[in-house]
Amino acid sequence: MSQTAAQSIRDFDLLEMPMEGVAAYWLSLKKLVGNRRNFKGLDQEAEFTSEPFVRHLLEITFSGDMDEERIRRCAAARGDLLRGELERRLDLMRVAVLDVAGGENPLRTMARIAARYPVPPITTEKALGYAQELLRQAGEKPPAERFFDVSHRLQDDRLVVALLFYVLLSRHHGRMACRPFLEHLGSRFFADGMALVADGFDVPFVRKWLKKHKQVLLDDVRDKMSMSVELALGIKARLGYDDVFRIARSYMR
């Protein structure tokens, strides 16, 4: 793939990209290799792909001699791991949103967050210290500042600090103080949940919304992973473009 094409998919992400976009990505790879008997262009594609599941799938499908059954097993194992990590990060966001809604003590928020890890990625003292520093800077720096961002792509320690910041901000200045930051957040799940809280929806409703929407997102990612496996295997099997497109269409509404 050309450097220009590689740049265009730098931010490729299965959670954020619609099913049609994921299908278009794989169909573009089929066009790239055509009916050639080698996959030289695809084994290099992993270098330019930031999406962890897609990168892994490219590596196991086009960079070695694994058979279809082994590729499926490896893809399933990687998919389970990545969805588990995504679910935990969404759970952390859910904890923070509900604690903002309930005006919870940040120490209790941190305790709930730490319970989601075998070993917390950051100590309570450090996390609260960094979050309090963000709170001090909130009046001086623009809401779009990256330190205020919340996204499933963040490293766990940064995500924990950012979530504690919003709990602290709402506790000290009220829920509406979070409003200016929401449009700049990388996570729509967190931003939409916080918007419900700021709009005055009651806690039981917000709790149910977060639980349902989290499952919708996880199911959607699972389906995109399943389609990606089938499309990658279809390309490996040298199916024609029309057949690869038919596989993709099977997953689209």
C-alpha positions as CSV (number, residue, x, y, z in Angstrom):
1,M,0.0,0.0,0.0
2,S,1.3,3.5,-0.8
3,Q,2.4,5.9,1.9
4,T,-0.6,8.1,1.2
5,A,-3.0,5.2,1.7
6,A,-1.2,4.2,4.8
7,Q,-1.6,7.7,6.2
8,S,-5.3,7.6,5.5
9,I,-5.9,4.6,7.8
10,R,-3.6,5.7,10.6
11,D,-6.6,6.1,13.0
12,F,-8.5,3.0,11.9
13,D,-10.4,1.6,14.9
14,L,-13.0,-1.1,15.0
15,L,-15.1,0.5,17.7
16,E,-15.4,3.8,15.8
17,M,-15.5,2.7,12.2
18,P,-18.9,1.6,10.9
19,M,-19.3,-1.9,9.4
20,E,-19.4,-0.5,5.9
21,G,-16.0,1.2,6.5
22,V,-14.4,-2.0,7.8
23,A,-15.7,-3.8,4.7
24,A,-14.4,-1.1,2.4
25,Y,-10.9,-1.4,4.0
26,W,-10.7,-5.2,3.3
27,L,-12.2,-4.7,-0.2
28,S,-9.5,-2.1,-0.9
29,L,-6.9,-4.7,0.1
30,K,-8.4,-7.2,-2.3
31,K,-8.1,-4.7,-5.1
32,L,-4.5,-4.1,-4.1
33,V,-3.5,-7.8,-4.5
34,G,-5.9,-8.6,-7.3
35,N,-5.3,-12.2,-8.4
36,R,-1.6,-12.3,-7.8
37,R,-0.3,-15.4,-6.1
38,N,1.7,-13.6,-3.5
39,F,0.6,-11.3,-0.8
40,K,3.6,-9.1,-0.5
41,G,1.6,-5.9,-0.3
42,L,-0.5,-7.3,2.6
43,D,2.2,-8.6,4.8
44,Q,3.6,-5.1,4.8
45,E,0.1,-3.5,5.5
46,A,0.3,-4.5,9.2
47,E,3.1,-1.9,9.6
48,F,0.7,0.9,8.7
49,T,-2.4,-0.3,10.6
50,S,-2.9,1.0,14.1
51,E,-6.0,-1.2,14.8
52,P,-4.7,-4.0,17.0
53,F,-7.0,-6.8,15.9
54,V,-6.7,-6.0,12.2
55,R,-2.9,-5.8,12.5
56,H,-2.8,-9.2,14.2
57,L,-5.1,-10.7,11.6
58,L,-2.9,-9.4,8.8
59,E,0.2,-10.8,10.4
60,I,-1.2,-14.3,11.0
61,T,-3.0,-14.5,7.7
62,F,-0.4,-13.1,5.2
63,S,3.0,-13.3,6.9
64,G,3.3,-17.0,7.5
65,D,2.1,-20.5,6.5
66,M,-0.7,-21.0,9.0
67,D,-3.7,-23.0,7.8
68,E,-7.3,-21.7,8.1
69,E,-8.1,-23.5,11.3
70,R,-5.1,-22.1,13.1
71,I,-5.7,-18.6,11.8
72,R,-9.3,-18.8,13.1
73,R,-8.1,-20.0,16.6
74,C,-5.5,-17.3,16.9
75,A,-7.9,-14.6,15.7
76,A,-10.5,-15.8,18.2
77,A,-8.0,-15.7,21.0
78,R,-6.8,-12.2,20.1
79,G,-10.4,-11.0,19.7
80,D,-11.4,-12.3,23.1
81,L,-8.5,-10.6,24.7
82,L,-9.1,-7.2,23.0
83,R,-12.8,-7.2,23.6
84,G,-12.1,-8.0,27.3
85,E,-9.7,-5.0,27.5
86,L,-12.3,-2.8,25.7
87,E,-15.1,-4.0,28.1
88,R,-12.9,-3.1,31.1
89,R,-12.3,0.4,29.8
90,L,-15.9,1.0,29.1
91,D,-16.7,-0.3,32.6
92,L,-14.2,2.3,34.0
93,M,-16.0,5.0,32.2
94,R,-19.4,3.7,33.4
95,V,-18.1,3.8,37.0
96,A,-17.0,7.5,36.6
97,V,-20.2,8.6,34.9
98,L,-22.3,7.1,37.7
99,D,-20.1,8.5,40.4
100,V,-20.4,12.0,38.8
101,A,-24.2,11.5,38.8
102,G,-24.1,10.5,42.5
103,G,-21.6,13.1,43.6
104,E,-19.4,10.3,44.9
105,N,-16.1,10.6,46.8
106,P,-13.2,10.2,44.4
107,L,-11.5,7.8,46.8
108,R,-14.5,5.5,46.4
109,T,-14.4,5.9,42.7
110,M,-10.7,4.9,42.7
111,A,-11.5,1.9,44.8
112,R,-14.2,0.8,42.3
113,I,-11.7,1.3,39.4
114,A,-8.9,-0.6,41.1
115,A,-11.2,-3.6,41.6
116,R,-11.3,-4.1,37.8
117,Y,-7.6,-4.9,37.7
118,P,-5.5,-7.8,39.2
119,V,-3.0,-5.0,39.9
120,P,-4.0,-1.4,39.4
121,P,-2.1,0.4,36.7
122,I,-1.5,3.4,39.0
123,T,-1.6,3.9,42.8
124,T,-4.4,5.7,44.4
125,E,-2.1,8.5,45.7
126,K,-0.6,9.1,42.3
127,A,-3.9,9.0,40.4
128,L,-5.6,11.4,42.8
129,G,-2.5,13.7,42.7
130,Y,-2.4,13.9,38.9
131,A,-6.2,14.3,38.8
132,Q,-6.1,17.2,41.3
133,E,-3.4,18.8,39.2
134,L,-5.7,18.6,36.1
135,L,-8.4,20.2,38.2
136,R,-6.1,23.1,39.0
137,Q,-5.3,23.5,35.3
138,A,-8.9,23.2,34.1
139,G,-9.5,26.9,34.4
140,E,-6.3,27.8,32.6
141,K,-6.1,25.4,29.6
142,P,-8.7,24.9,26.9
143,P,-11.2,22.0,27.2
144,A,-9.7,20.5,24.0
145,E,-6.3,20.0,25.8
146,R,-5.3,16.3,25.4
147,F,-4.8,15.8,29.1
148,F,-8.6,16.1,29.6
149,D,-9.4,13.5,27.0
150,V,-11.1,10.2,27.7
151,S,-10.8,7.4,25.2
152,H,-10.6,3.6,25.1
153,R,-7.3,4.1,23.3
154,L,-5.6,5.7,26.3
155,Q,-3.1,3.8,28.4
156,D,-4.8,2.5,31.5
157,D,-3.0,4.8,33.9
158,R,-3.9,7.9,31.8
159,L,-7.5,6.8,31.5
160,V,-7.8,6.4,35.3
161,V,-6.4,9.8,35.9
162,A,-8.7,11.5,33.3
163,L,-11.8,9.8,34.8
164,L,-10.9,10.8,38.3
165,F,-10.5,14.4,37.0
166,Y,-14.2,14.5,35.9
167,V,-15.3,13.1,39.2
168,L,-13.3,15.8,41.0
169,L,-14.5,18.5,38.6
170,S,-18.2,17.7,39.1
171,R,-17.8,17.4,42.9
172,H,-16.1,20.8,43.2
173,H,-17.9,22.8,40.5
174,G,-21.1,20.8,39.7
175,R,-22.1,18.6,36.8
176,M,-22.5,21.4,34.4
177,A,-18.8,22.2,34.7
178,C,-18.1,19.1,32.7
179,R,-20.1,20.4,29.7
180,P,-17.4,22.3,27.9
181,F,-15.2,19.3,27.8
182,L,-17.6,16.8,26.3
183,E,-17.5,17.7,22.7
184,H,-13.7,17.2,22.7
185,L,-13.7,13.7,24.2
186,G,-12.5,10.7,22.1
187,S,-15.1,8.4,23.6
188,R,-18.7,9.0,22.5
189,F,-19.7,6.4,25.1
190,F,-18.3,8.5,28.0
191,A,-19.4,11.8,26.5
192,D,-23.0,10.7,25.9
193,G,-23.2,9.2,29.4
194,M,-21.9,12.5,30.9
195,A,-24.3,14.5,28.8
196,L,-27.2,12.5,30.2
197,V,-26.0,13.3,33.7
198,A,-25.6,17.0,32.9
199,D,-29.1,17.1,31.4
200,G,-30.5,15.8,34.7
201,F,-31.5,12.3,33.9
202,D,-31.9,10.2,37.0
203,V,-29.2,7.7,38.0
204,P,-31.3,4.5,37.4
205,F,-32.0,5.6,33.8
206,V,-28.3,6.5,33.2
207,R,-27.2,3.1,34.7
208,K,-29.5,1.1,32.4
209,W,-28.4,3.2,29.4
210,L,-24.7,2.6,30.0
211,K,-25.2,-1.1,30.5
212,K,-27.3,-1.5,27.4
213,H,-25.1,0.7,25.2
214,K,-21.9,-1.0,26.4
215,Q,-23.2,-4.3,25.2
216,V,-24.3,-2.9,21.9
217,L,-20.8,-1.6,21.3
218,L,-19.2,-4.9,22.3
219,D,-21.5,-6.9,20.0
220,D,-20.8,-4.5,17.2
221,V,-17.0,-4.9,17.6
222,R,-17.4,-8.7,17.7
223,D,-19.3,-8.7,14.4
224,K,-16.7,-6.5,12.8
225,M,-14.0,-8.9,14.0
226,S,-15.9,-11.9,12.6
227,M,-16.4,-10.2,9.2
228,S,-12.7,-9.2,9.1
229,V,-11.6,-12.8,9.7
230,E,-13.9,-14.1,6.9
231,L,-12.7,-11.3,4.5
232,A,-9.1,-12.0,5.3
233,L,-9.5,-15.7,4.7
234,G,-11.4,-15.0,1.5
235,I,-8.5,-12.9,0.2
236,K,-6.0,-15.6,1.2
237,A,-8.1,-18.2,-0.7
238,R,-7.8,-15.9,-3.8
239,L,-11.6,-15.6,-4.1
240,G,-12.7,-13.1,-6.8
241,Y,-13.5,-9.5,-5.8
242,D,-17.2,-10.1,-6.3
243,D,-17.2,-13.1,-3.9
244,V,-15.2,-11.2,-1.3
245,F,-17.8,-8.4,-1.6
246,R,-20.6,-11.0,-1.1
247,I,-19.0,-12.1,2.1
248,A,-18.9,-8.5,3.3
249,R,-22.5,-7.9,2.3
250,S,-23.5,-10.8,4.5
251,Y,-22.6,-8.8,7.6
252,M,-24.2,-5.5,6.6
253,R,-27.8,-4.5,7.2
